[in-house]
Each structure stands twice: as C-alpha cells, then as structure tokens.
Amino acid sequence: MKAIVCTKYGPPEVLQLKEVEKPTPKNNEVLIKIHATAVTASDCIIRGFNMPGNFGFPKKQMMELMMRLVVGFKKPRKPIIGLVLSGEIEAVGKKIKRFKIGDEVYGFTGFSFGAYAEYVCIRENESKQGCLAIKPDTMNHEEAASITYGGILAMHFMKDANIQNGHKVLIYGASGATGTTAVQLAKHFGAEVTGVCSSSNMELVKSLGSDKVIDYTDEDSINKLELYDFILDAVGENKTSKLKIQCKKALDRNGKYISVDGGDLKLRAEYLIQHNGIIEAGHLKPVIDRTYPLEQIVEAHRYVAKGHKKGNVVITVN
Ligand SMILES: NC(=O)c1ccc[n+]([C@@H]2O[C@H](COP(=O)([O-])OP(=O)(O)OC[C@H]3O[C@@H](n4cnc5c(N)ncnc54)[C@H](OP(=O)(O)O)[C@@H]3O)[C@@H](O)[C@H]2O)c1
C-alpha cells in the first residue's frame, strides 16, 4: 500500500511517499481502507518534535521526556504518522462486536498513529490508541476526517464547562480546527458566544454562529472583553496576544478558563457519537480550508505549520 513515512523528526521534507506492507488486523482490531485524513496541528508538532505546552506536566522537560518515551526518542517509533481518518471497514478481527465489513467509520488513531496511508488497523475499543464511530451519512469522508480532531478536542475540553442556556462563552482562536468546532458546539449548547480571531477570519467566525467577534490584532480589542462563564483557549499556549493575556481575567465569579494544552486528552468514541447527533441536526459543519492529495503531504505540512489555517486541511487518500 501507499503510505507517508516519517523516518526522523524534522521539517516537512522528512515525509516520504513509500510502498509498504498492508497491515493485517489482530483479533481486537478492524482494518480500515482510508479515504481521507487531515494534517492537524499535532501532526506538525510530532513530525518536528516541537511540543507547545506542558500538557499537564509541572515542567516542559518532563513532558518532552514522556513524549519521547511514548512517541520515539530520535524518530517516530511508528514511522507512519497521522491522527485522523475517515474510511470503510475492509476486514475485522475475530473479537470485533461493534463494527462489520462495509461500515463507513471515522475516528482518531491516537498513539497508534498510521492515518497517512491507504490502510490502517485500529482497536475497536477506545483507548490512547484511538477511537472510532460510524460516520454520519450526511458527511462525506473529507468532511468526516476534517471534523474529527477539532471535534474531539473541543468536546473534551468543553465537557467540564457544563455550558447552559444563556451562558457567556469566549472561544479564543475561533478560526482554527478546534475553534471552529467549539464555536458551533457552544451555540448548540445554548451559549451566547464571542469568538476571537484576526480580522481576516471575522466573517467565517460569524458564519459559524458567533454572536460577537473580537479581532485580537485590534489595539482596542481589550476594551471589548466582557465577563464570561467559560473561556476556551482553542489554539494552545504557543499562540498568544495582549488580548489573550487579558482575557484570563475576564471571568465571571464562577467562571472557568481552560486551555487545550492544559490536560490529558481522552479519545472517547462517545464524543464522536455525540457529534453525529449534532451534525445530523445541522448544528455542526466542518470548515475545510484546503484539500491536497496524499502525494502532496509535504506542501500540506508546510501550509499547516505556518499556524494560520482556517479550520482544517484535508488529505484525500483513496
Ligand atoms: N492537550 C492535548 O492533549 C492536546 C492534543 C492535541 C492538540 N493540543 C493543542 O491543541 C491545539 C489545537 O490547535 P488547532 O489545530 O485547533 O489550531 P489550528 O487550526 O492550527 O489554528 C489555526 C488558527 O490559529 C489562529 N491563530 C494564529 N495565531 C493566533 C493568535 N496569536 N491568537 C489567536 N489565534 C491565532 C489562526 O488564525 P489567524 O492567523 O487569522 O489568527 C488560525 O485560524 C494544538 O496546537 C495543540 O497545542 C492539545
């Protein structure tokens, strides 16, 4: 099968298209023929080994050591990287109960990686090694692959906020993969949403349902802050501004500030299943900035690594 192989940490050019052996599913795995994947911010972080935050560790060095132990010391232990996918089940292991051959599925590969390929094997049950759900019929594979990463991050980091009707929610970095999903989810949960983005993304963020939009590059933006019940930093610690520093103080008495770099992300199939209902209700739409074929993944990584994509960058595979 065709796959993109990453033989060392480095710039986008370390990614190479190769012919590799097609995997065979173990008893607890399904074999998926991948139709689409996406280049996520995390893929660039892993390919270059540039860790942004502490991910809950007290010191960055501790987090980096842990990541090298898990992902690989000098190069990725799993040379085919890639975290999200949408495709069709081609074979199932003997113990598989939730899925059957022919099911169209989408999901996250987690620490098993492997989505930059024509086929991947994933465990049926959710774990740090990934999670899977049936793809809604209303989305094609490109859309499903694009919504998985931001969807799981947004759902995970918003679940503790317990957003209620009328809550005031601010999404910092509303134009990225997580931000575009978080704005729509917060609206779905009944919040009054303020999205923070640059001027070039204001129309996009409004079109996703944001009631108010603040341009973080505007000198006067700090004066536009109100008090919020919940603030989500949807772009992580590497992306900041004067407004971001200030907005940490713009919380109502019981308000909460959460960063996507702040904790231990759980890969729950339940998040995807919840998405399915919201997608089918028409309240959650993927935002796709660009689409590249698998053969042009180096160009896609160069683009994503600049840090300014709008929503998601999709890779078509089969
Ligand atoms: N906790 C965990 O386990 C975990 C796991 C995976 C990922 N993460 C974190 O989650 C982040 C997810 O990011 P993502 O993929 O959703 O983002 P993304 O799509 O890569 O973000 C791109 C967006 O960021 C905006 N942006 C750039 N600089 C900004 C700034 N200074 N202030 C506000 N917005 C800015 C850009 O718009 P403009 O340029 O127009 O502003 C662009 O639309 C990752 O970077 C990683 O840090 C955490």
The ligand as a MOL file (V3000), in Angstrom:
LIG
                    3D

  0  0  0     0  0            999 V3000
M  V30 BEGIN CTAB
M  V30 COUNTS 48 52 0 0 0
M  V30 BEGIN ATOM
M  V30 1 N -3.9900 18.5860 25.4320 0
M  V30 2 C -3.7240 17.7540 24.4570 0
M  V30 3 O -3.5290 16.5530 24.6540 0
M  V30 4 C -3.6710 18.2690 23.0460 0
M  V30 5 C -3.7510 17.3700 21.9740 0
M  V30 6 C -3.7270 17.8590 20.6880 0
M  V30 7 C -3.5790 19.2240 20.4730 0
M  V30 8 N -3.4740 20.0710 21.5270 0 CHG=1
M  V30 9 C -3.2970 21.5380 21.3010 0
M  V30 10 O -4.4130 21.9660 20.6120 0
M  V30 11 C -4.0120 22.9000 19.6060 0
M  V30 12 C -5.0980 22.7590 18.5590 0
M  V30 13 O -4.9990 23.6960 17.6520 0
M  V30 14 P -5.8730 23.6650 16.3090 0
M  V30 15 O -5.3640 22.5990 15.4180 0
M  V30 16 O -7.2920 23.6600 16.6310 0 CHG=-1
M  V30 17 O -5.3920 25.0520 15.7790 0
M  V30 18 P -5.0660 25.4440 14.2890 0
M  V30 19 O -6.1910 25.0010 13.4320 0
M  V30 20 O -3.7020 25.0200 13.9210 0
M  V30 21 O -5.0620 27.0240 14.4860 0
M  V30 22 C -5.0010 27.8200 13.3810 0
M  V30 23 C -5.6770 29.1280 13.7040 0
M  V30 24 O -4.9680 29.7950 14.7470 0
M  V30 25 C -5.2030 31.1910 14.5640 0
M  V30 26 N -4.1550 31.9390 15.2370 0
M  V30 27 C -2.8410 32.0300 14.8990 0
M  V30 28 N -2.1850 32.8050 15.8010 0
M  V30 29 C -3.1050 33.2080 16.6980 0
M  V30 30 C -3.0410 34.0300 17.8640 0
M  V30 31 N -1.9000 34.5770 18.2830 0
M  V30 32 N -4.1840 34.2290 18.5480 0
M  V30 33 C -5.3620 33.6880 18.1380 0
M  V30 34 N -5.4880 32.8990 17.0540 0
M  V30 35 C -4.3650 32.6690 16.3370 0
M  V30 36 C -5.1280 31.3500 13.0500 0
M  V30 37 O -5.8950 32.4280 12.6040 0
M  V30 38 P -5.2110 33.8620 12.3540 0
M  V30 39 O -3.8140 33.6230 11.8900 0
M  V30 40 O -6.0380 34.5590 11.3590 0
M  V30 41 O -5.2950 34.4770 13.6830 0
M  V30 42 C -5.7050 30.0400 12.5090 0
M  V30 43 O -7.0280 30.1500 12.0390 0
M  V30 44 C -2.6460 22.4170 19.1710 0
M  V30 45 O -1.8690 23.4440 18.6310 0
M  V30 46 C -2.0650 21.8870 20.4740 0
M  V30 47 O -1.3950 22.9690 21.1150 0
M  V30 48 C -3.5320 19.6340 22.8020 0
M  V30 END ATOM
M  V30 BEGIN BOND
M  V30 1 1 1 2
M  V30 2 2 2 3
M  V30 3 1 2 4
M  V30 4 1 4 5
M  V30 5 2 4 48
M  V30 6 2 5 6
M  V30 7 1 6 7
M  V30 8 2 7 8
M  V30 9 1 8 9
M  V30 10 1 8 48
M  V30 11 1 9 10
M  V30 12 1 9 46
M  V30 13 1 10 11
M  V30 14 1 11 12
M  V30 15 1 11 44
M  V30 16 1 12 13
M  V30 17 1 13 14
M  V30 18 2 14 15
M  V30 19 1 14 16
M  V30 20 1 14 17
M  V30 21 1 17 18
M  V30 22 2 18 19
M  V30 23 1 18 20
M  V30 24 1 18 21
M  V30 25 1 21 22
M  V30 26 1 22 23
M  V30 27 1 23 24
M  V30 28 1 23 42
M  V30 29 1 24 25
M  V30 30 1 25 26
M  V30 31 1 25 36
M  V30 32 1 26 27
M  V30 33 1 26 35
M  V30 34 2 27 28
M  V30 35 1 28 29
M  V30 36 1 29 30
M  V30 37 2 29 35
M  V30 38 1 30 31
M  V30 39 2 30 32
M  V30 40 1 32 33
M  V30 41 2 33 34
M  V30 42 1 34 35
M  V30 43 1 36 37
M  V30 44 1 36 42
M  V30 45 1 37 38
M  V30 46 2 38 39
M  V30 47 1 38 40
M  V30 48 1 38 41
M  V30 49 1 42 43
M  V30 50 1 44 45
M  V30 51 1 44 46
M  V30 52 1 46 47
M  V30 END BOND
M  V30 END CTAB
M  END
